[in-house]
Amino acid sequence: LMKSITIEEMKKQLSTITLIDIRDNYKYIIGKIPTAINIPMNFLLVNPENYLKKNQKYYIYCEYGTRSEKLCNKLSNLGYDVVNVIGGYNEYKLSNHRT
């Protein structure tokens, strides 16, 4: 079963988690969640074993949370410990403007 986390919950743990941005590299360069590493979605779909270890937990986000949800479902079925970040980078940006 795929796990999910809200942006607010994720922010509290940011310094202790492995966060993966699956968007295209140019979007990652323009703006990202601090500490995130960039591994484009296609890389993870084709060769997850090249990037992920099954004994480690990963938090995954995209722009709006849709592609990361699909990817997390697939990786979860393959035995990876992945958590989808609900709302993605867009939600992260919005959350920084809320008071």
Secondary structure per residue as TSV (DSSP state, phi and psi in degrees):
chain	resnum	aa	ss	phi	psi
A	1	L	-	360.0	132.4
A	2	M	-	-73.6	138.9
A	3	K	E	-102.0	150.4
A	4	S	E	-132.4	159.5
A	5	I	E	-143.7	146.4
A	6	T	-	-81.8	162.5
A	7	I	H	-58.1	-43.5
A	8	E	H	-62.1	-43.4
A	9	E	H	-64.2	-42.4
A	10	M	H	-63.0	-41.5
A	11	K	H	-58.9	-34.8
A	12	K	H	-66.2	-24.9
A	13	Q	H	-108.5	6.2
A	14	L	G	-50.3	-38.5
A	15	S	G	-75.7	-11.4
A	16	T	G	-115.0	-1.8
A	17	I	S	-110.0	161.0
A	18	T	-	-97.6	112.7
A	19	L	E	-110.2	129.3
A	20	I	E	-118.9	126.7
A	21	D	E	-96.1	116.4
A	22	I	-	-97.0	9.4
A	23	R	S	-74.9	169.9
A	24	D	-	-61.2	152.3
A	25	N	H	-56.4	-40.6
A	26	Y	H	-64.4	-34.0
A	27	K	H	-69.2	-38.7
A	28	Y	H	-62.0	-41.2
A	29	I	H	-66.2	-38.8
A	30	I	H	-65.1	-40.5
A	31	G	-	-172.9	138.0
A	32	K	-	-146.7	169.3
A	33	I	-	-79.7	131.4
A	34	P	T	-51.2	144.2
A	35	T	T	79.2	-11.0
A	36	A	-	-69.9	143.4
A	37	I	E	-105.6	152.2
A	38	N	E	-103.4	116.5
A	39	I	-	-131.5	102.7
A	40	P	-	-54.3	145.5
A	41	M	H	-49.6	-44.5
A	42	N	H	-60.0	-35.9
A	43	F	H	-61.2	-43.7
A	44	L	H	-72.4	-30.2
A	45	L	H	-70.0	-42.4
A	46	V	H	-80.7	-45.6
A	47	N	-	-134.7	63.1
A	48	P	G	-57.5	-32.5
A	49	E	G	-64.7	-19.3
A	50	N	G	-76.5	-18.2
A	51	Y	T	-120.8	-26.1
A	52	L	-	-120.1	150.0
A	53	K	-	-109.8	143.5
A	54	K	T	-73.8	-15.8
A	55	N	T	-98.5	16.2
A	56	Q	S	-126.6	150.2
A	57	K	E	-99.2	137.8
A	58	Y	E	-126.8	140.9
A	59	Y	E	-107.1	128.5
A	60	I	E	-123.7	133.6
A	61	Y	E	-137.9	157.3
A	62	C	-	-126.7	-150.5
A	63	E	S	-74.6	-49.5
A	64	Y	S	-121.4	-3.0
A	65	G	S	98.0	-3.2
A	66	T	H	-81.5	-50.9
A	67	R	H	-68.2	-37.2
A	68	S	H	-65.1	-34.1
A	69	E	H	-64.6	-45.6
A	70	K	H	-62.5	-43.8
A	71	L	H	-64.1	-43.1
A	72	C	H	-62.2	-39.4
A	73	N	H	-58.3	-47.4
A	74	K	H	-65.1	-48.4
A	75	L	H	-64.3	-37.5
A	76	S	H	-61.8	-42.4
A	77	N	H	-65.2	-24.8
A	78	L	T	-85.7	-2.9
A	79	G	T	100.0	10.7
A	80	Y	-	-88.8	147.3
A	81	D	E	-92.2	92.2
A	82	V	E	-123.6	148.3
A	83	V	E	-127.3	126.3
A	84	N	E	-82.0	130.9
A	85	V	E	-89.3	109.4
A	86	I	T	-64.6	129.4
A	87	G	T	88.0	-15.6
A	88	G	H	59.7	-156.7
A	89	Y	H	-63.0	-35.3
A	90	N	H	-59.3	-44.4
A	91	E	H	-66.2	-36.3
A	92	Y	H	-61.6	-46.8
A	93	K	H	-61.6	-44.4
A	94	L	H	-61.9	-39.8
A	95	S	H	-64.8	-27.5
A	96	N	T	-75.9	-14.4
A	97	H	T	-99.1	-7.6
A	98	R	-	-81.2	153.5
A	99	T	-	-106.4	360.0
